[in-house]
Amino acid sequence: MVRTGGQALSADGSVRRKLLAGAAELFTRKGYAATTVREIVASAGVTKPVLYYYFHNKEGIYLELMRETFTKADGLLASTLEKRGTVTKKLMRFFDQAFSLFLEKIQGVRVMYAIYYGPHQGAPFFDFEAYHLRIQQTIRRLVEEGIRKGEFRRGNAEDITWAILGALNVAIEVHLGHPEMSLGRQGLARVLKVIFQGIWTKKGTEKGARK
């Protein structure tokens, strides 16, 4: 254990997780600018030196919230490209895992939406666009692979990419705004299958049926 300001810091990271969870809830409810370090440490039941030990300041805890979520998303993208199987199977697996990650990190996602789409709050810069571009490029690579292998019909790969990504965006935004209407993982899978039915070749339909 490390001791800071007389308070023992557990090596298992439980204090760190409490700080991140408390900051996410406050940033979502009050906004980044209006949230103070005092409020964050109070919500986690620790002292200011503990926050400074883990994150240095409020900016640091915000950036870690964003990095934690998007680093996991990067890992999903990399593993998706490495997996074997049909393109349909790869895409269905990725979107299922991505939606599960969203549910796991929903507070961080709420903060991201508030910062990215809301009024300026003085939060430090985080390159959301770079992560969004990586997701788009990975899905497009898979779409192009599906076309090349004859699993998907020939068409505009960019348009197909946006159609597929749109299903994930809708599932996330409905859950955020109207959780009582949430598609959930099964609903997202159903919507994706509707989209795939429009782009599958006969070969793709046969493989999709065996997925």
PLY file of the C-alpha trace (Angstrom):
ply
format ascii 1.0
element vertex 211
property float x
property float y
property float z
element edge 210
property int vertex1
property int vertex2
end_header
0.00 0.00 0.00
0.99 3.60 -0.65
0.13 6.21 1.97
-0.73 9.76 0.96
-1.73 12.34 3.55
-2.17 9.57 6.10
-4.71 7.71 3.98
-3.87 4.21 2.79
-4.33 3.73 -0.93
-5.39 0.24 -1.85
-3.22 -1.36 -4.51
-6.28 -3.02 -6.07
-7.41 0.29 -7.57
-10.72 0.51 -5.72
-10.02 4.10 -4.65
-9.10 5.02 -8.19
-12.34 3.52 -9.51
-14.38 5.40 -6.91
-12.76 8.68 -7.97
-13.46 8.01 -11.65
-17.07 7.01 -10.96
-17.66 10.04 -8.74
-16.13 12.43 -11.26
-18.18 10.95 -14.12
-21.43 11.32 -12.20
-20.63 14.92 -11.24
-19.43 15.92 -14.72
-22.66 14.51 -16.15
-24.98 16.11 -13.61
-23.28 19.48 -13.06
-21.00 19.89 -16.05
-17.21 19.84 -16.15
-16.69 23.53 -15.37
-19.05 23.59 -12.37
-17.57 20.48 -10.73
-14.87 21.05 -8.12
-12.09 18.80 -6.85
-13.64 19.10 -3.38
-16.91 17.60 -4.69
-15.13 14.78 -6.50
-13.15 13.65 -3.45
-16.23 13.97 -1.24
-18.22 11.72 -3.57
-15.44 9.11 -3.43
-14.98 9.44 0.33
-11.29 10.36 0.08
-9.11 13.45 0.53
-7.66 15.83 -2.06
-4.12 14.38 -1.81
-5.52 11.02 -2.90
-6.92 12.52 -6.10
-3.64 14.36 -6.70
-1.74 11.10 -6.23
-3.74 9.27 -8.89
-4.65 12.02 -11.35
-2.79 15.23 -10.37
-5.85 17.46 -10.88
-9.39 17.68 -12.27
-8.10 17.81 -15.85
-6.22 14.57 -15.29
-9.24 12.66 -14.02
-11.34 13.87 -16.96
-8.70 12.79 -19.49
-8.38 9.40 -17.82
-12.15 8.91 -18.05
-11.99 9.50 -21.78
-8.83 7.47 -22.36
-10.13 4.48 -20.41
-13.21 4.14 -22.59
-11.58 4.78 -25.95
-8.54 2.61 -25.23
-10.89 -0.34 -24.71
-12.65 0.55 -27.97
-9.27 0.51 -29.73
-8.65 -2.96 -28.34
-11.98 -4.17 -29.71
-11.16 -2.78 -33.15
-7.77 -4.48 -33.24
-9.14 -7.84 -32.12
-11.99 -7.60 -34.65
-9.55 -7.35 -37.55
-7.57 -10.31 -36.24
-10.56 -12.64 -35.78
-11.35 -15.34 -38.30
-14.73 -15.98 -39.84
-17.13 -14.20 -42.15
-17.24 -10.43 -42.29
-20.81 -10.56 -41.03
-19.70 -12.53 -37.99
-16.83 -10.11 -37.32
-19.11 -7.09 -37.53
-21.86 -8.63 -35.40
-19.30 -9.58 -32.75
-17.73 -6.12 -32.76
-21.03 -4.26 -32.40
-22.19 -6.57 -29.64
-18.93 -6.00 -27.74
-18.99 -2.26 -28.47
-22.52 -1.92 -27.10
-21.54 -3.93 -24.02
-18.58 -1.57 -23.53
-20.94 1.39 -23.83
-23.14 -0.05 -21.08
-20.09 -0.68 -18.90
-18.76 2.86 -19.41
-22.08 4.68 -19.76
-21.19 7.48 -17.34
-18.01 8.25 -19.27
-19.99 8.21 -22.52
-22.50 10.68 -21.04
-19.61 13.00 -20.18
-18.22 12.65 -23.69
-21.58 13.52 -25.27
-21.97 16.54 -22.99
-18.50 17.84 -23.87
-18.58 16.99 -27.57
-22.11 18.12 -28.40
-22.83 20.58 -25.61
-21.63 24.12 -24.89
-17.95 24.74 -24.20
-17.14 23.82 -20.60
-13.41 24.51 -20.46
-12.50 20.82 -20.47
-9.00 19.98 -21.73
-8.72 18.92 -25.36
-9.33 15.26 -26.14
-9.11 14.08 -29.73
-12.52 12.42 -30.12
-12.30 12.80 -33.89
-9.24 10.54 -34.12
-11.05 7.72 -32.32
-14.23 8.16 -34.37
-12.14 8.06 -37.55
-10.44 4.82 -36.47
-13.81 3.18 -35.88
-15.10 4.33 -39.26
-11.95 3.18 -41.07
-12.01 -0.25 -39.42
-15.65 -0.85 -40.31
-14.99 0.32 -43.86
-12.06 -2.12 -44.18
-14.38 -4.94 -43.17
-17.08 -3.78 -45.60
-14.52 -3.70 -48.41
-13.38 -7.17 -47.40
-16.98 -8.38 -47.56
-17.39 -6.92 -51.05
-14.08 -8.35 -52.21
-14.97 -11.83 -50.95
-18.43 -11.72 -52.53
-20.21 -11.77 -49.17
-21.64 -8.27 -49.72
-22.97 -6.99 -53.01
-20.94 -4.40 -54.86
-21.78 -0.86 -53.88
-20.44 2.28 -52.27
-18.39 1.02 -49.33
-18.62 4.37 -47.54
-22.43 4.43 -47.73
-22.62 0.86 -46.44
-20.22 1.75 -43.61
-22.39 4.68 -42.50
-25.53 2.54 -42.62
-23.95 -0.09 -40.37
-22.44 2.46 -37.97
-25.79 4.23 -37.83
-27.33 1.19 -36.15
-24.83 1.42 -33.28
-25.27 5.17 -32.94
-29.05 4.84 -32.78
-28.84 2.05 -30.19
-26.52 4.16 -28.01
-28.48 7.40 -28.32
-31.86 5.77 -27.68
-30.46 4.15 -24.55
-29.01 7.48 -23.37
-32.11 9.53 -24.09
-34.93 7.02 -23.67
-33.67 4.02 -21.70
-37.21 2.66 -21.47
-37.07 2.21 -25.28
-33.55 0.77 -25.36
-32.87 -1.70 -28.15
-30.39 -3.60 -26.01
-27.87 -6.01 -27.47
-30.52 -8.25 -29.02
-32.37 -5.32 -30.60
-29.13 -3.97 -32.07
-28.41 -7.41 -33.54
-31.88 -7.47 -35.15
-31.39 -4.02 -36.72
-27.98 -5.03 -38.07
-29.45 -8.14 -39.66
-32.03 -5.98 -41.46
-29.17 -3.90 -42.88
-27.17 -6.99 -43.85
-30.17 -8.43 -45.68
-29.98 -5.41 -47.97
-26.30 -5.88 -48.82
-25.79 -9.64 -48.73
-25.19 -11.53 -51.96
-26.61 -15.05 -52.21
-23.29 -16.27 -50.83
-23.52 -13.80 -47.99
-27.09 -14.84 -47.17
-26.04 -18.48 -46.93
-23.12 -17.60 -44.65
-25.26 -15.26 -42.60
-27.81 -17.99 -42.04
-25.03 -20.21 -40.63
-23.54 -17.40 -38.50
0 1
1 2
2 3
3 4
4 5
5 6
6 7
7 8
8 9
9 10
10 11
11 12
12 13
13 14
14 15
15 16
16 17
17 18
18 19
19 20
20 21
21 22
22 23
23 24
24 25
25 26
26 27
27 28
28 29
29 30
30 31
31 32
32 33
33 34
34 35
35 36
36 37
37 38
38 39
39 40
40 41
41 42
42 43
43 44
44 45
45 46
46 47
47 48
48 49
49 50
50 51
51 52
52 53
53 54
54 55
55 56
56 57
57 58
58 59
59 60
60 61
61 62
62 63
63 64
64 65
65 66
66 67
67 68
68 69
69 70
70 71
71 72
72 73
73 74
74 75
75 76
76 77
77 78
78 79
79 80
80 81
81 82
82 83
83 84
84 85
85 86
86 87
87 88
88 89
89 90
90 91
91 92
92 93
93 94
94 95
95 96
96 97
97 98
98 99
99 100
100 101
101 102
102 103
103 104
104 105
105 106
106 107
107 108
108 109
109 110
110 111
111 112
112 113
113 114
114 115
115 116
116 117
117 118
118 119
119 120
120 121
121 122
122 123
123 124
124 125
125 126
126 127
127 128
128 129
129 130
130 131
131 132
132 133
133 134
134 135
135 136
136 137
137 138
138 139
139 140
140 141
141 142
142 143
143 144
144 145
145 146
146 147
147 148
148 149
149 150
150 151
151 152
152 153
153 154
154 155
155 156
156 157
157 158
158 159
159 160
160 161
161 162
162 163
163 164
164 165
165 166
166 167
167 168
168 169
169 170
170 171
171 172
172 173
173 174
174 175
175 176
176 177
177 178
178 179
179 180
180 181
181 182
182 183
183 184
184 185
185 186
186 187
187 188
188 189
189 190
190 191
191 192
192 193
193 194
194 195
195 196
196 197
197 198
198 199
199 200
200 201
201 202
202 203
203 204
204 205
205 206
206 207
207 208
208 209
209 210
